[in-house]
Amino acid sequence: MKRYSLAVDSLKDEEKAEWHRVGQRMLKICQAASDKGVGVLIDAEETWIQDPVDVLTILMMEQFNRERAIVYNTVQLYRHDRLAFLHDSLEAAGKRNFILGAKLVRGAYMEKERKRAGELGYPSPIQPDKEATDRDYNAGVALCIEHIDRIALILASHNEYSNLLATQLLRQKSLPSDHLHIHFSQLYGMSDHITFNLAKAGFSVSKYLPFGPIGDVVPYLMRRAQENSSVAGQTGRELGLIRKELKRRKG
Ligand SMILES: Cc1cc2nc3c(=O)[nH]c(=O)nc-3n(C[C@H](O)[C@H](O)[C@H](O)COP(=O)(O)OP(=O)(O)OC[C@H]3O[C@@H](n4cnc5c(N)ncnc54)[C@H](O)[C@@H]3O)c2cc1C
């Protein structure tokens, strides 16, 4: 994990103090979660703020994920370097003897990332197309299930194929649906047909419910709305399913 370590020594004194305070706050949160036996899922956001988040999250996993997964990092497979990062994280977990907590997402800041890279003239960190994102996402799912004894996976996606793939791989390995190291999650208000079918088949599944100050939640919901318009195919299909169900209930 050398590539992802931070040059803390090069920070100014004030920044070092700030870094220390962030670490202490993370420690408090993870300790409280560990005491209660609940998970802490650290979201991933823009690439330019992600390295310190990765470093801190790995440190927390090293401390709290010895016996079971409490802390989870988020891996955005729309980044072309993240499948390698997942491999590296697994290697670090093996060497340092902790369970890797991995929430796999495709990624929510594609337009912003590409725009910034274009404006500042550096290569875009985003995959060239959706197919490349899908290929790495599904490879990430397969890698996690192959090493499920050492990785706790949260499959966070509305993609029907990726969810189905995970269930098929689990079946192929004769693993139970309620295996402690696999959990599925969709955003509240989206893809209920996936959530409900997974729950019905006995998988551990949840809805992600955003809450917080209106200034933070509204931009979050706006991003989801934009995302929905960029996946018009699947959203249209979902609306079709809702209409069909309404018709069925009306008799
Ligand atoms: C429970 C949960 C937690 C989440 N947490 C986070 C988080 O911490 N951080 C975060 O960034 N996002 C997070 N997301 C959002 C997630 O990253 C995706 O934006 C969203 O779920 C849509 O992807 P999908 O796999 O559901 O479906 P799909 O519809 O299959 O995929 C859409 C995604 O594919 C990618 N894509 C689309 N077009 C292209 C293209 N031309 N080139 C390359 N890639 C493309 C984009 O990532 C797009 O969002 C979370 C989602 C869920 C369900």
The ligand as an SDF file (V2000), in Angstrom:
LIG
                    3D

 53 58  0  0  0  0  0  0  0  0999 V2000
  -25.8310    1.9000   -1.4330 C   0  0  0  0  0  0  0  0  0  0  0  0
  -25.0960    2.8250   -2.3490 C   0  0  0  0  0  0  0  0  0  0  0  0
  -24.0230    3.5840   -1.8860 C   0  0  0  0  0  0  0  0  0  0  0  0
  -23.3170    4.4220   -2.7410 C   0  0  0  0  0  0  0  0  0  0  0  0
  -22.2190    5.1170   -2.2940 N   0  0  0  0  0  0  0  0  0  0  0  0
  -21.4610    5.8250   -3.1560 C   0  0  0  0  0  0  0  0  0  0  0  0
  -20.2250    6.4000   -2.7620 C   0  0  0  0  0  0  0  0  0  0  0  0
  -19.7870    6.3040   -1.6100 O   0  0  0  0  0  0  0  0  0  0  0  0
  -19.5060    7.1040   -3.6930 N   0  0  0  0  0  0  0  0  0  0  0  0
  -19.9230    7.2210   -5.0000 C   0  0  0  0  0  0  0  0  0  0  0  0
  -19.2140    7.8310   -5.8100 O   0  0  0  0  0  0  0  0  0  0  0  0
  -21.1000    6.7020   -5.3920 N   0  0  0  0  0  0  0  0  0  0  0  0
  -21.8640    6.0000   -4.5210 C   0  0  0  0  0  0  0  0  0  0  0  0
  -23.0390    5.4230   -4.9470 N   0  0  0  0  0  0  0  0  0  0  0  0
  -23.5570    5.7280   -6.3200 C   0  0  0  0  0  0  0  0  0  0  0  0
  -22.9080    4.8060   -7.3470 C   0  0  0  0  0  0  0  0  0  0  0  0
  -21.5510    5.1360   -7.4980 O   0  0  0  0  0  0  0  0  0  0  0  0
  -23.5200    4.9090   -8.7530 C   0  0  0  0  0  0  0  0  0  0  0  0
  -23.4330    6.2250   -9.2030 O   0  0  0  0  0  0  0  0  0  0  0  0
  -24.9630    4.4890   -8.8690 C   0  0  0  0  0  0  0  0  0  0  0  0
  -25.2490    3.4340   -8.0120 O   0  0  0  0  0  0  0  0  0  0  0  0
  -25.2570    4.0710  -10.3180 C   0  0  0  0  0  0  0  0  0  0  0  0
  -24.4860    2.9260  -10.6640 O   0  0  0  0  0  0  0  0  0  0  0  0
  -25.1420    1.4550  -10.6820 P   0  0  0  0  0  0  0  0  0  0  0  0
  -24.0860    0.4430  -10.4490 O   0  0  0  0  0  0  0  0  0  0  0  0
  -26.2390    1.4580   -9.6890 O   0  0  0  0  0  0  0  0  0  0  0  0
  -25.8260    1.2960  -12.0870 O   0  0  0  0  0  0  0  0  0  0  0  0
  -25.5510    1.4490  -13.6380 P   0  0  0  0  0  0  0  0  0  0  0  0
  -26.7460    2.1330  -14.1390 O   0  0  0  0  0  0  0  0  0  0  0  0
  -25.1820    0.1510  -14.2390 O   0  0  0  0  0  0  0  0  0  0  0  0
  -24.2790    2.3710  -13.8280 O   0  0  0  0  0  0  0  0  0  0  0  0
  -24.2980    3.7730  -13.9210 C   0  0  0  0  0  0  0  0  0  0  0  0
  -22.8960    4.1920  -13.5930 C   0  0  0  0  0  0  0  0  0  0  0  0
  -21.9750    3.7080  -14.5940 O   0  0  0  0  0  0  0  0  0  0  0  0
  -20.9220    4.6170  -14.7580 C   0  0  0  0  0  0  0  0  0  0  0  0
  -20.9440    5.1160  -16.1580 N   0  0  0  0  0  0  0  0  0  0  0  0
  -22.0410    5.5410  -16.8550 C   0  0  0  0  0  0  0  0  0  0  0  0
  -21.6940    5.9830  -18.0790 N   0  0  0  0  0  0  0  0  0  0  0  0
  -20.3340    5.8350  -18.1500 C   0  0  0  0  0  0  0  0  0  0  0  0
  -19.3730    6.1530  -19.1690 C   0  0  0  0  0  0  0  0  0  0  0  0
  -19.7370    6.6960  -20.3460 N   0  0  0  0  0  0  0  0  0  0  0  0
  -18.0660    5.8980  -18.9110 N   0  0  0  0  0  0  0  0  0  0  0  0
  -17.6650    5.3330  -17.7220 C   0  0  0  0  0  0  0  0  0  0  0  0
  -18.5370    5.0180  -16.7290 N   0  0  0  0  0  0  0  0  0  0  0  0
  -19.8500    5.2740  -16.9430 C   0  0  0  0  0  0  0  0  0  0  0  0
  -21.1600    5.7580  -13.7650 C   0  0  0  0  0  0  0  0  0  0  0  0
  -20.4520    5.4470  -12.5860 O   0  0  0  0  0  0  0  0  0  0  0  0
  -22.6640    5.7020  -13.5470 C   0  0  0  0  0  0  0  0  0  0  0  0
  -23.0500    6.2420  -12.2930 O   0  0  0  0  0  0  0  0  0  0  0  0
  -23.7360    4.5520   -4.1020 C   0  0  0  0  0  0  0  0  0  0  0  0
  -24.8080    3.7880   -4.5650 C   0  0  0  0  0  0  0  0  0  0  0  0
  -25.4610    2.9130   -3.7290 C   0  0  0  0  0  0  0  0  0  0  0  0
  -26.5720    2.0820   -4.2800 C   0  0  0  0  0  0  0  0  0  0  0  0
  1  2  1  0
  2  3  1  0
  2 52  2  0
  3  4  2  0
  4  5  1  0
  4 50  1  0
  5  6  2  0
  6  7  1  0
  6 13  1  0
  7  8  2  0
  7  9  1  0
  9 10  1  0
 10 11  2  0
 10 12  1  0
 12 13  2  0
 13 14  1  0
 14 15  1  0
 14 50  1  0
 15 16  1  0
 16 17  1  0
 16 18  1  0
 18 19  1  0
 18 20  1  0
 20 21  1  0
 20 22  1  0
 22 23  1  0
 23 24  1  0
 24 25  2  0
 24 26  1  0
 24 27  1  0
 27 28  1  0
 28 29  2  0
 28 30  1  0
 28 31  1  0
 31 32  1  0
 32 33  1  0
 33 34  1  0
 33 48  1  0
 34 35  1  0
 35 36  1  0
 35 46  1  0
 36 37  1  0
 36 45  1  0
 37 38  2  0
 38 39  1  0
 39 40  1  0
 39 45  2  0
 40 41  1  0
 40 42  2  0
 42 43  1  0
 43 44  2  0
 44 45  1  0
 46 47  1  0
 46 48  1  0
 48 49  1  0
 50 51  2  0
 51 52  1  0
 52 53  1  0
M  END
$$$$
